[in-house]
Amino acid sequence: MPGCEFDEETIIRMEEALRFACQHLPPGRRDHETRRFIAERILACARKGQVGLRELTNAGVQALKDLH
């Protein structure tokens, strides 16, 4: 995609990390704002150059913990 700061494989890993984290959301927290919060944490991780699936997933899981 023109203008995109990440390659396709990184985007796929980011989406997978977000999907994983959101599967563990409690029913009352499955709203757009919560998903956005988690996505922003994953994006921040990727912007630091930590683009492996493990690092991205850990960022999503940490965002879940920070919600409580």
N, C-alpha and C positions, 0 to 999 in steps of 0.2 A: 504494500500500500504506500503510495507516495506520501511523504511527510510523517510517516510512522517512525517512532524512535526505536522500535523493537522488531526483530525478525519474526517470521511466522512461527518458528519452533518455540521461541520464547513466549509469544502470545498464547500458544496452545498450552504451554506449561502454566502460565498465569491463570488461564481459564480453568484448568484442572485443579489448581490449588484453591481457587475460589469455590468451585463446585464442591470440593472435599470439605472445606470449612463450613459452607452453608448447609451441608447435610447434617451437621452437628449443632445447628441452631435450635434452641428450644422453640416450640410452636408459637409462643407469643412474641418472638423476636425475628420472625421471617419476613420482615418488611424491607422496602427499598432502601431506607436509610441505613439499616444495619448491614445489608449486603454492600452498600456503597462504602461504609466504614472499613469493612474487611478488604474490599477491592483496593481502596486507597493505601492500605498497609502493604498489600502485595505489590502494588505499583511502586511504592517507595523502596521496597526491597530490591526490585528489579532495576530501578534507577541507580542504585548503589553498585550495580554490577553483579549482584547475587541472583543469578538467573536459573540456577539448577532447580529441579522440581522439589528437592528436599528443602532448600532455602525458602522457596516461595510458599510451600505448604506450611513450613514452620512459622512464617510471617502471618499466614492466615489463622493458624491455630493460636498464636500469641494474641492476635486481634480478638479472637473469641474470648480468651481469658481476660483481656482488658475490658470487655463489655460488662463483666460481672462486678 
